[in-house]
């Protein structure tokens, strides 16, 4: 021990020009090569450094990825203005629950007025043609009776038959025109009573967004209100190359959201993109999330785990044991000196997935290694500082 403290004192005198440094200051001692450094017992205590044997477990391949919940577009309606008009009233607001057929927005529009006028005109024409058809049918029947008693020539009967056929054709044309006018009113959502356009919810659910206010003049196609059925959601995942082999349609997915960190939710992959995104180099994955309780909301961020492959032995370490040094993930292997101090070796590692605070190590560690599990940041800082001193 006396020899250890003597060498430490010599190093401090050389580094500081004969100055003094508190024993509580964290610093390197002994071997300070680029991949190894030594901590005294005081330095270990000051940095709250603790080490433990690397843990070997049987785990399936797992990758942790970021994700986001979005509305299920198959159960979402985004209503736009069917024609140019002015907003009279917006009946709902974001977060409101609505039923199928409930009014959402009322507009006043010249096209709505024209559609109502066309409908009224078509109905009036239909009534006129119906009366003409009734008269023509009665005239035909009367002509037939008169012909039977030879009171009129056959020519009069033939003329009555032709008039009846013409009247029936005109009646059918008027009925078709009424159907067209009513379809136009339905398409525009025109109320036959008021002549305004009223847009109704096509599905039961909650209002996602309200994009207009009363008095606004909107063009055809302008977004007005969005409604979604929240009983299912989509989970969107951007999977990197290394995770591409873990996802396929029907694969199970686990995830948590910050709002409910203790709850692990389940989903199932619904679709996988056919190619990588050329900009992000990731594979788009979409999973279907059951949400009958309504706890989950669109636009929540999620931490997602993709599991796949058969179980095999692998090394796991606490997530905080992995540090970034020189842009690479590293773990520090400890070799205790038996007196409270230790010699730390930097090991570059290849990471697997991270789940529940533990990270899978694919390469770089052996099962009999002892690794720093707490205070790894203090060890990393000393490595970084020693690199600067050497530079």
Residue pairs with C-beta under 8 A, 6 or more apart in sequence:
1 339
4 40
7 29
7 30
8 29
8 30
8 40
11 29
12 19
12 20
12 21
15 389
21 27
23 42
24 42
24 46
25 46
26 39
26 43
26 46
26 47
26 378
26 381
26 382
27 43
27 382
28 37
28 38
28 39
28 382
28 385
28 386
29 38
29 39
29 40
29 43
30 37
30 38
30 343
31 37
31 38
31 343
32 38
32 386
32 389
32 390
34 346
34 386
34 387
34 390
35 345
35 346
36 343
36 344
36 345
36 346
37 343
37 344
37 379
37 382
37 383
37 386
38 337
38 341
38 342
38 343
38 344
39 47
39 49
39 341
39 342
39 343
39 344
39 379
39 382
40 340
40 341
41 339
41 340
41 341
43 49
43 341
44 340
44 341
44 342
44 375
45 340
46 378
47 375
47 378
47 379
48 374
48 375
48 378
49 342
49 372
49 374
49 375
49 376
49 378
49 379
50 372
50 373
50 374
50 375
51 334
51 336
51 342
51 370
51 371
51 372
51 373
52 370
52 371
52 373
53 368
53 369
53 370
53 371
54 315
54 316
54 317
54 361
54 365
54 366
54 367
54 368
54 369
54 370
54 371
55 315
55 316
55 317
56 313
56 314
56 315
56 316
56 367
57 313
57 314
57 316
58 311
58 312
58 313
58 314
59 311
59 312
59 314
59 316
59 360
60 307
60 308
60 309
60 310
60 311
60 312
61 246
61 307
61 308
61 309
61 352
61 353
62 305
62 306
62 307
62 308
62 352
62 353
62 355
62 360
63 239
63 242
63 243
63 246
63 305
63 306
63 352
63 353
64 303
64 304
64 305
64 353
64 354
64 355
65 237
65 238
65 239
65 240
65 243
65 303
65 304
65 305
65 306
66 237
66 238
66 301
66 302
66 303
66 304
67 235
67 236
67 237
67 238
67 255
67 301
67 302
67 303
67 304
68 235
68 236
68 299
68 300
68 301
68 302
69 233
69 234
69 235
69 236
69 257
69 289
69 296
69 297
69 298
69 299
69 300
69 301
69 302
70 233
70 234
70 235
70 236
70 298
70 299
71 208
71 226
71 228
71 230
71 233
71 234
71 298
72 228
72 229
72 232
72 233
72 234
72 288
73 234
75 203
75 205
75 228
75 229
75 231
75 232
76 208
76 226
76 227
76 228
76 229
77 201
77 202
77 203
77 226
77 227
77 228
78 223
78 226
79 104
79 105
79 199
79 202
79 223
79 224
79 225
79 226
79 227
80 220
80 221
80 222
80 223
80 224
81 107
81 218
81 219
81 220
81 221
81 222
81 224
82 187
82 188
82 189
82 197
82 199
82 220
83 107
83 109
83 111
83 112
83 188
83 197
83 220
84 109
84 110
84 111
84 217
84 218
84 219
84 220
85 107
85 108
85 109
85 110
85 111
85 112
85 197
85 217
85 218
86 107
86 108
86 109
86 215
86 216
86 217
86 218
87 105
87 106
87 107
87 212
87 213
87 214
87 215
87 216
87 217
87 218
87 224
88 106
88 107
88 108
88 196
88 214
89 105
89 106
89 214
90 104
90 105
90 106
90 210
90 212
90 213
90 214
90 224
90 225
91 102
91 103
91 104
91 105
91 106
92 98
92 102
92 104
92 207
92 210
92 225
93 207
93 210
94 207
94 208
94 209
94 210
95 206
95 207
96 206
96 207
97 204
97 205
97 206
97 207
98 104
98 201
98 204
98 205
98 206
98 207
98 227
99 201
99 204
100 201
100 202
100 203
100 204
101 200
101 201
102 200
102 201
103 198
103 199
103 200
103 201
104 199
104 200
104 201
104 207
104 224
104 225
104 227
105 198
105 199
105 212
105 224
105 225
106 196
106 197
106 198
106 199
107 196
107 197
107 198
107 199
107 218
108 196
108 197
109 188
109 196
109 197
111 188
112 188
112 190
112 195
112 196
112 197
113 195
115 181
115 184
115 185
115 188
115 190
116 185
116 190
116 192
116 195
118 181
118 184
119 178
119 181
119 182
119 184
119 185
119 192
121 181
122 174
122 177
122 178
122 180
122 181
123 178
123 181
125 174
125 177
125 178
126 171
126 174
126 175
126 177
126 178
128 174
129 167
129 170
129 171
129 173
129 174
130 171
130 174
132 167
132 170
132 171
133 164
133 167
133 168
133 170
133 171
135 167
136 160
136 163
136 164
136 166
136 167
136 168
137 164
137 167
137 168
139 160
139 163
139 164
140 157
140 160
140 161
140 163
140 164
142 160
143 152
143 156
143 157
143 159
143 160
143 161
144 157
144 160
146 152
146 156
146 157
147 154
147 156
147 157
184 190
185 192
188 197
189 197
189 198
189 199
189 200
190 196
190 197
190 198
191 197
191 198
199 224
199 225
201 227
202 227
203 227
203 228
203 229
204 229
205 227
205 228
205 229
205 230
206 227
206 228
206 230
207 225
207 226
207 227
208 226
208 227
208 228
208 298
209 223
209 225
209 226
210 224
210 225
211 222
211 223
211 224
211 225
211 226
212 218
212 222
212 224
212 225
218 224
228 298
230 291
230 294
230 296
230 297
230 298
231 290
231 291
231 292
231 294
232 288
232 289
232 290
232 291
233 288
233 289
233 291
233 296
233 298
234 270
234 286
234 287
234 288
234 289
235 253
235 255
235 267
235 286
235 287
235 288
235 289
235 302
235 304
236 284
236 285
236 286
237 247
237 253
237 284
237 285
237 286
237 287
237 304
237 306
238 277
238 280
238 282
238 283
238 284
238 285
239 246
239 247
239 282
239 283
239 284
239 285
239 306
240 281
240 282
240 283
241 276
241 281
241 283
243 283
243 306
244 283
245 308
246 306
246 307
246 308
246 309
247 269
247 272
247 283
247 285
247 306
247 308
248 269
248 272
249 269
249 270
249 271
249 272
250 268
250 269
251 268
251 269
251 306
251 308
252 266
252 267
252 268
252 269
252 307
253 266
253 267
253 268
253 269
253 287
253 304
253 305
253 306
254 264
254 265
254 266
254 267
254 304
254 305
254 307
255 264
255 265
255 267
255 302
255 303
255 304
255 305
256 263
256 264
256 265
256 302
256 303
257 263
257 265
257 296
257 300
257 301
257 302
257 303
258 300
258 301
259 297
259 300
260 295
263 295
265 289
265 296
266 290
267 287
267 288
267 289
267 290
268 287
268 288
269 285
269 286
269 287
270 286
270 287
270 288
271 285
271 286
272 283
272 284
272 285
272 286
273 283
273 284
273 285
275 283
276 282
276 283
277 283
277 284
289 296
305 353
305 355
306 353
314 352
314 360
314 361
314 362
315 360
315 361
315 365
315 366
315 367
316 358
316 359
316 360
316 361
317 331
317 358
317 359
317 361
317 365
317 371
317 373
318 357
318 358
318 359
318 373
318 374
319 354
319 357
319 358
319 359
320 373
320 374
320 376
320 377
321 331
321 332
321 359
321 371
321 372
321 373
321 376
322 329
322 330
322 331
322 349
322 351
322 359
322 376
323 329
323 330
323 331
323 332
323 376
323 377
323 379
323 380
324 330
325 346
325 380
325 383
325 384
328 348
329 348
329 349
329 350
329 351
330 346
330 347
330 348
330 349
330 380
331 347
331 349
331 361
331 364
331 365
331 371
331 372
331 376
332 344
332 345
332 346
332 347
332 371
332 372
332 376
332 379
332 380
333 344
333 345
333 347
333 365
333 369
333 370
333 371
333 372
334 342
334 343
334 344
334 370
334 371
334 372
335 342
335 343
335 344
335 345
335 370
336 342
336 370
337 343
344 372
344 379
346 383
347 364
347 365
347 369
348 364
349 361
349 362
349 363
349 364
349 365
350 361
350 362
350 363
350 364
351 359
351 360
351 361
351 362
352 359
352 360
352 361
352 362
353 359
353 360
354 360
365 371
372 379
